[in-house]
Amino acid sequence: MNRAPLIVITVASHDAHLDPGRVALVNERYADGVRRAGGLPLLISSVANESQRATAFAQMDALLLSGGADIDPARYGEAVDGAVDVDAARDALEWAALDAADLRGIPVFGICRGLQFLNVHRGGSLLQHVEGQVGAAYPETPALSHPLEVSAGTRLASILGVAAAPLAVNSYHHQAVTDERLSPKLIATAYADSPRGRLVEGLEQPGRRFVLGVQCHPERTESSPAELERVWRAFVDAARR
């Protein structure tokens, strides 16, 4: 592929009940991550009509599921027990986007909510609330951070090339995946400790296809280790094939 691969990024809607300036800033950081790695970002939100969605899904070379609101627990067959501010319209958009990506066998990268949504789409579920994992609202600094232990022998470990010492990553989530709630179609690639026990903070789908998620926010370069830039490059490189 000679051209820059087209990366569709699912994002929060500017029409949602959110600060539009903050939404624009957050969404642009995801686009910047794709651009730094040589990709062409195309942002799509739940306000896109069916024609726009169909065109984007047919043309995309890869799919990035970004961070955002909680996933409706009904998606994994549970009642609300800690989830707040769910965005059912975005859930529907991302479910269709993942279905389209799976049908075409293209790369998928999930960040924060994106990791969680990938797990739910694959038949897993979520711990709906974990204390002590949410830092100050972006873009305030400094970010809350914690050690991330990457599991040897995984695609993520191969990409990061990490040594024995854990990476220090940012934390902006209150929901999580645990081993008990992990989809049987996915494997855990990284962990972090929490008041609710060990959390799965990296996951991937076995096989040659690039399907990977991280719980931290690598688009926030001011609070991310330099090694996480390699994930952006690996994702966009996979989209070129």
C-alpha positions in Angstrom: 0.0 0.0 0.0 1.6 3.3 -1.2 -1.0 5.6 0.3 -1.5 6.3 4.0 -3.9 3.8 5.4 -7.3 5.1 6.4 -8.0 4.6 10.1 -11.6 5.1 11.2 -11.7 6.4 14.8 -14.9 6.1 16.8 -15.2 9.1 19.1 -17.6 10.9 21.4 -20.2 13.1 19.7 -19.8 16.9 19.7 -23.6 16.9 20.1 -23.5 14.9 23.3 -24.0 16.6 26.7 -20.3 17.3 27.0 -18.0 20.3 26.8 -17.4 20.7 23.0 -14.0 22.2 23.5 -12.8 19.3 25.6 -14.4 16.8 23.3 -12.5 18.3 20.3 -9.2 18.3 22.2 -9.6 14.7 23.3 -10.6 13.5 19.8 -7.7 15.4 18.2 -5.2 13.5 20.4 -6.4 10.2 18.9 -6.1 11.6 15.4 -2.6 12.9 16.2 -1.5 9.4 17.4 -2.6 7.9 14.0 -0.9 10.7 12.1 2.4 10.3 14.0 2.4 6.7 12.8 1.7 7.6 9.2 -2.0 6.9 9.1 -4.9 9.1 7.8 -7.5 9.5 10.6 -11.3 9.6 9.9 -13.3 10.5 13.0 -16.9 9.2 13.2 -19.4 9.6 16.0 -22.9 8.4 16.6 -24.4 11.4 14.8 -23.2 9.9 11.5 -26.0 8.7 9.3 -26.3 5.2 7.9 -24.8 6.2 4.5 -21.8 7.8 6.2 -21.2 4.8 8.4 -21.5 2.4 5.5 -19.0 4.4 3.5 -16.5 4.7 6.3 -16.7 1.0 7.2 -16.2 -0.1 3.6 -13.2 2.2 3.0 -11.4 1.8 6.4 -8.0 0.0 6.5 -8.2 -0.3 10.3 -10.5 0.6 13.2 -9.5 2.5 16.4 -12.0 2.4 19.3 -11.2 5.4 21.5 -12.0 6.2 25.1 -15.2 7.6 26.4 -18.5 6.9 28.2 -19.5 3.7 30.0 -20.9 0.8 27.9 -24.5 -0.1 28.6 -24.4 -3.2 30.9 -27.3 -4.6 28.9 -24.7 -5.3 26.2 -23.3 -8.0 28.5 -26.5 -9.1 30.1 -26.3 -7.3 33.4 -28.2 -4.6 35.3 -26.5 -1.3 36.1 -24.3 -1.7 39.2 -21.8 1.1 39.0 -22.0 2.2 35.4 -22.7 5.9 34.8 -23.4 8.1 31.8 -23.8 5.2 29.4 -23.9 6.1 25.7 -26.2 3.6 23.9 -25.9 5.4 20.6 -22.2 5.0 20.6 -22.5 1.4 21.7 -24.5 0.7 18.5 -22.1 2.6 16.3 -19.1 0.7 17.7 -20.8 -2.7 17.6 -21.5 -2.2 13.9 -18.0 -0.9 13.3 -16.5 -4.0 14.9 -18.8 -6.3 13.0 -17.6 -4.6 9.8 -13.9 -4.8 10.8 -14.3 -8.5 11.6 -16.1 -9.3 8.3 -13.1 -7.7 6.5 -10.4 -9.0 8.8 -8.8 -5.6 9.3 -6.7 -4.5 12.3 -8.5 -3.2 15.5 -7.0 -1.1 18.3 -9.0 -0.3 21.5 -8.0 2.3 24.0 -9.6 2.5 27.5 -13.3 2.2 26.7 -12.1 0.6 23.4 -10.4 -2.2 25.3 -13.6 -2.7 27.3 -15.8 -2.6 24.3 -13.7 -5.1 22.4 -14.0 -7.5 25.4 -17.8 -7.0 25.6 -18.2 -7.5 21.8 -16.2 -10.8 22.1 -18.6 -12.1 24.8 -16.8 -10.8 28.0 -18.2 -8.5 30.7 -17.0 -5.6 32.9 -16.4 -4.8 36.5 -18.6 -1.7 36.6 -16.8 0.3 39.2 -13.3 0.4 40.6 -12.2 3.1 43.1 -8.9 4.9 42.7 -8.3 4.6 39.0 -9.5 7.9 37.7 -7.1 10.9 37.7 -8.0 14.6 37.3 -10.2 15.4 34.3 -8.1 15.8 31.1 -6.3 18.0 30.2 -5.5 18.8 33.9 -2.1 17.5 35.1 -0.4 15.6 36.5 -2.1 12.4 35.5 -2.7 9.5 37.9 -0.3 6.7 37.1 0.5 3.2 38.1 2.8 0.3 37.1 1.8 -1.9 34.2 3.1 -5.4 34.1 3.3 -6.7 30.5 3.0 -10.5 30.0 6.0 -12.1 28.2 5.3 -13.9 24.9 2.4 -11.7 23.8 2.1 -9.4 20.8 2.0 -6.4 23.1 5.3 -7.5 24.7 6.9 -8.0 21.3 5.8 -4.5 20.2 6.9 -2.7 23.3 10.2 -4.6 23.8 9.9 -4.0 27.5 12.4 -5.1 30.1 11.5 -6.8 33.4 10.6 -3.5 35.1 6.9 -2.5 34.8 6.0 0.6 32.7 4.4 3.6 34.4 1.2 4.4 32.6 -1.7 6.8 33.1 -5.1 5.9 34.4 -8.4 7.5 33.5 -11.0 4.7 34.0 -13.4 3.5 36.7 -14.5 0.3 34.9 -12.3 -2.6 34.1 -11.8 -6.1 32.8 -10.7 -8.9 35.1 -9.5 -12.4 34.4 -13.0 -13.7 35.4 -14.7 -11.3 33.0 -12.3 -11.6 30.1 -13.7 -13.0 26.9 -12.6 -16.6 26.1 -11.7 -15.3 22.6 -9.1 -13.0 24.0 -5.9 -13.3 26.1 -4.7 -10.9 28.8 -1.4 -9.2 27.9 -0.9 -6.7 30.8 -2.0 -6.3 34.4 -2.2 -3.6 37.1 -3.2 -3.8 40.7 -6.3 -2.1 42.1 -8.5 -2.1 45.3 -10.7 -4.7 43.5 -7.7 -7.0 42.7 -5.6 -7.4 39.5 -7.1 -5.8 36.5 -6.5 -6.7 32.8 -5.0 -3.6 31.3 -3.9 -5.1 28.0 -5.6 -7.8 25.9 -5.4 -9.2 22.4 -6.9 -11.7 20.1 -4.7 -14.7 19.3 -3.6 -15.2 15.7 -2.0 -13.2 13.0 -4.6 -10.4 12.8 -3.8 -7.3 14.8 -6.6 -7.0 17.4 -5.3 -5.4 20.6 -6.4 -3.2 23.4 -4.8 -1.2 26.2 -6.5 0.4 29.2 -4.2 3.3 29.5 -4.2 6.3 27.1 -1.2 6.3 24.8 -2.5 9.3 22.9 -1.7 11.4 26.0 2.0 11.5 25.3 2.7 13.9 28.2 1.9 11.1 30.6 2.8 8.0 28.6 6.1 6.1 28.4 7.9 6.5 25.1 7.5 2.8 24.5 3.8 3.2 23.8 4.5 5.1 20.6 5.5 1.7 19.2 1.9 0.5 19.6 0.7 3.3 17.3 3.3 2.4 14.7 2.5 -1.4 14.9 -1.2 -0.7 14.5 -0.8 1.6 11.4 1.8 -0.7 9.9 -0.6 -3.6 10.2 -3.2 -1.5 8.3 -0.8 -1.2 5.4 -0.9 -5.0 4.7 
